[in-house]
Amino acid sequence: MKTIVLYSSRTGNTKKVAQAVAGALPAGTPCLPVAEAPSDIEAYDLVFLGYWVDRGTANAEAKQFLEGLRPHHVALFATLGADPKSAHAQQSLDEGARILPEGTDVVGTFICQGAVDPKIIEMMYKQFPAGHPHGRTPERDARHAEAAKHPDEADLKEAAEFAAAVLQRLEGGGQ
Ligand SMILES: Cc1cc2nc3c(=O)[nH]c(=O)nc-3n(C[C@H](O)[C@H](O)[C@H](O)COP(=O)(O)O)c2cc1C
């Protein structure tokens, strides 16, 4: 099964997850930024595509790539600042899947938390005063503090397990 891992990452979180995914796949599986995707992407049977969540969906660069991807087996993974078990996290994966052309087979999804750029947090707190729905609260501070620890070793291990499970399922192994 010809497989490739592609990712879009602004501050490195999704890149780390991409590398953990690739590490669980056969040696030599390419792991590249989306911007360096090979022109013969159609030749791959399975594309792992990673994005960072931007306002509840895939970030623009990943989105553009997903829109143009002709039906393939696609496994999606993402990182986000919020709790990965939240409805927001699930929606952010669903939104990513919705971008894909009809007929694309989404063979697996994975999401974990990723540190939010401190400059962005500062900007948000400046833009939205306390009391505003997006303003500073102790809960939001706690969420950012938790996100700052991710992706951690456990996340990367889970990402590797996700990748191995996808491949095994498609290759019909372990039956
Ligand atoms: C402009 C912007 C928008 C974001 N929107 C969301 C969001 O809607 N939900 C969320 O949970 N995290 C959001 N985040 C946090 C990022 O998804 C998170 O920090 C991610 O791990 C960054 O990945 P990267 O290091 O690969 O760029 C946003 C970050 C930025 C910079």
The ligand as a Gaussian input file, in Angstrom:
#p B3LYP/6-31G(d) Opt

LIG

0 1
 C       -5.658000      31.668000      14.182000
 C       -5.818000      30.465000      15.083000
 C       -7.063000      29.908000      15.240000
 C       -7.245000      28.801000      16.083000
 N       -8.490000      28.264000      16.213000
 C       -8.674000      27.241000      17.082000
 C       -9.974000      26.693000      17.268000
 O      -10.961000      27.067000      16.640000
 N      -10.106000      25.721000      18.193000
 C       -9.062000      25.227000      18.921000
 O       -9.261000      24.337000      19.744000
 N       -7.800000      25.686000      18.717000
 C       -7.586000      26.678000      17.828000
 N       -6.318000      27.162000      17.616000
 C       -5.176000      26.495000      18.275000
 C       -4.375000      25.593000      17.308000
 O       -5.242000      24.746000      16.556000
 C       -3.397000      24.699000      18.090000
 O       -2.539000      25.473000      18.886000
 C       -2.591000      23.795000      17.149000
 O       -1.976000      22.771000      17.905000
 C       -1.493000      24.530000      16.376000
 O       -0.817000      23.573000      15.566000
 P        0.575000      23.828000      14.857000
 O        1.637000      23.967000      15.944000
 O        0.800000      22.608000      14.040000
 O        0.486000      25.073000      14.045000
 C       -6.124000      28.249000      16.784000
 C       -4.858000      28.819000      16.603000
 C       -4.693000      29.907000      15.761000
 C       -3.311000      30.488000      15.579000

